Amino acid sequence: MITGEIKNKVDKIWTDIWAGGMTNPLTVIEQLTYLMFIRSLDEKELENEQLEALTGKSVQSIFPQDDIGQSMRWSKFKHLDARAIYDIVANRVFPFIKNMNGGAKGDTAFSRYMQTAMFLFPEENKQILQKVITGLDELYEHDLAGLDMQGDLYEYMLGNLQTAGVNGQFRTPKHIREMMVKLVSPTPDDLICDPACGTAGFLVSSAEYIRETHESEMTAEQWQRFAGEMFTGFDTDNTMLRISAMNLMLHSITTPKVEYRDSVSKQNDIAARFDVILANPPFKGTVDAESIHDNLKAVCDTRKTELLFVALFVRMLKKGGRCACIVPDGVLFGSSRAHRALRRELVENHALRAVISMPSGVFKPYAGVSTAVLVFTKTGAGGTDRVWFYDMQADGYSLDDKRTQIADNDIPDIVSRFHTIDGEKNRARTERSFFIPKAEIVEKEYDLSINRYKETVYEKVQHEPPQMILDRLAAMEETIQEKMEELRGMLG
């Protein structure tokens, strides 16, 4: 976790950029991302030089060995004056990183999406770039240690993305992502995908979970997969894809499969490929009916993205694959034919394991929408005997726009109960979590709203008889009159 002091320094960098006229948070993060990458290249070059000195073996250089090439290194230009820094970064370093790994012909996500990148620090105010470079360098030199902390820094910056996209997509809070990852428990042998990846938060959280739980036992082959093949993400926003590639790189995933793809369209034919899918797909808006893949229409004939994406998750999973996804509450109880068809698909043809109802403040300040987490396993042959419901009432943060940290937090309880699910058998429907048999869900037209099943105990309140209340009011009025007469007497 980054400290308050580090946050203050990041906020100061952010304020300097805003003062220079760059006010779009996504643009700010993208420009900072480039600078973080430029610095990381110099760090890698220093490691290569140290390795070469120790072993005597030649190591391929990142930067050209001539004077111009060496001038592009962070350690060489960071102490120069503002005009020199701007000239080197804008006219040498930025074009250099755009063409790394073969430029447009390169085979990495970063090299592909850098082709449309633009350097947007203002030329008329070169001191802004100098201030930001100085601020970042101070952070790295004095406050940050290693890639893990760098990832935390990046996560904090992403927290400034406080507006939803045009299709209702918005960043999922880290603690919610981590809860979902723990529910599906990815392993080093899994292929993991987020078909609506945004800034790649779910992929990063999955990578962190695998490192925390399996690092000591992973084989060389598994580490090789971890660096790239294990993680796949799709999005339709090139800016997001650039940020995704950088975010993953800052978490040691050097060659992720991050691609531009409209996941629910006919351009996406992927089926039965992934072991784990984690996602928070777009909630609002519709897509062109002609572009929707036919096999998704076969599950639920609709243009609503929140329904199409869940059908897509089923298709993209292997048999036995696990999914945890966020859906708006409407998916749980919507009465349209498409809503019922999708819920029937999950209950009848696969193993719907859990419905976790989340409070409406979880996604503030982006939106106050009520949501739930669906957890299911693809079987193709049913397997839903009962469904576990949990009524989450607190996630460790206040449910207002400030989202300050509080003590109340149901997430540890959710994860613990989910992984010891047999202990839930005898829980009453008046409790926070309970099972509902499949037959009852079918009877209610596959309604998955927790309110259809939860029982509320109303406490009987005893009220005083009306005559007693009136007598007490009369006595109070008499006392008031007496006090007022006393006051008149005092005023003479």
Buried (B, 14 or more C-beta within 10 A) or exposed (E): EBEEEBEEBBEEBBEBBBEBEBEEBBBBBBBBBBBBBBBBBBEEBEEBEEEBEEEEEEBEEBBEEEEEBBBBBBEBBBEBEBEBBBBBBBEBBBEBBBBBBEEEEBEBBBBBBBBEBEBBBBEEBBBBBBBBBBBBBBBBEEBBEEEBBBBBBBBBBBBBBEEBBEBBBBBBBBBBBBBBBBBBBBBBBBBBBBBBBBBBBBBBBBBBBBBEBBEEEBEEEBEEBBBBEBBBBBBBBBBBBBBBBBBBBBBBBBBBBBBBBBBBBEEBEBBEBBBBBBBBBBBBBEBEEEEBBEEBBEBBBBBBBBBBBBBBBBBBBBEEBBBBBBBBBBBBBBEBEBBBBBBBBBBBBBBBBBBBBBBEBBBBBBBBBBBBBBBBBBBEEEBBEBBBBBBBEBBBBBBEEEBEEEEEBBBEBBBEBBEEBEEBEEBEBEEBBBBBEBEEBBEEEBBBBBEBBBEEEEEEEEEEEEEEEEEEEEEEEEEEEEEEEEEEEEEE
